[in-house]
Amino acid sequence: MPGESRGGFAAIGADPEEAERRIQEWAKSFEEKAQRYQAMQAETEQLRLTAASPDGRIKVTVRADGSVTDLEFTDKVRSMQPSELAAQILSTMHRAQSDIANKVGETMSAHLGDEDLETRTMMLDNLRQRFPEQPADEPAEPEVSSTWDGPADDEEPTPPPPPPAPPVAGPNPPAAPKKRPAFEDEDDDDFGPDFDPLRD
C-alpha cells in the first residue's frame, strides 16, 4: 500500500526528509567504502615480493599477481648447468609467489578492517591455490675448493702407512749363491789350473 516502508527505509511517505537523509548517508558510506577499496587496490599493485635461492646466486621479484618484475644473478651462475639454472629460477620464483596471499591479506585488513570478510576470504583462498606455500629452503652445500690447506688445528695428521713385512722363509729356503774365488774372476790366458810357481 502507498506509504508503507519498503527496502529498509522507514516511513518514506510520511517523512520525506528522513528518507533523503538516509539516502545521503548510504551514498556517503558507499563512496567512502569505494575510496578504501581504491586505496587498497593501488597499494596492492605496488606490492613487490622478493626471494633468493639458498646459495644466493639467484634473486626473483614478483608482483601481487605473480608476474616477475626483476631477475638477478651473481657471477656464480656461470658454473651451473642450464638445467640446474632453470630449476633454481623456477624454485626461487615459486618461493617469492608463495607469500602473495599473506601480503594481500595484510593490505586488505589495513584498508577495510572487518568489512566483507566472506568475499576477502574467497579471494585469499584463490590466491593460496594459485601460489601455494613452498617448503623451507634446504641448506646450501659448501663449495669445494681446489686448494688443500692441510689438517685443521684440532685434527691429528694421518700417519703414513707401515712398510710391507719381509717375506717369511719356508722350510727349505734357497741356498745363497757361492762366491767364486778371486782367481776365477781374473781373465789370464798364461796360467792354467795346474800352474805351480815353485816348480821348475
Secondary structure, DSSP 4 states (H G I P E B T S, - for coil): -TT--BTTBTTTTT-HHHHHHHHHHHHHHHHHHHHHHHHHHHHHHT--EEEE-TTSSEEEEE-TTS-EEEEEE-GGGGGS-HHHHHHHHHHHHHHHHTTHHHHHHHHHHHHHTTTTHHHHHHHHHHHHHHS---PPPPPPPPPPPS----S-TTSPPPPPPPPPPPPPP-SSPPPPPPPPPHHHHS--SS--TT--TT--
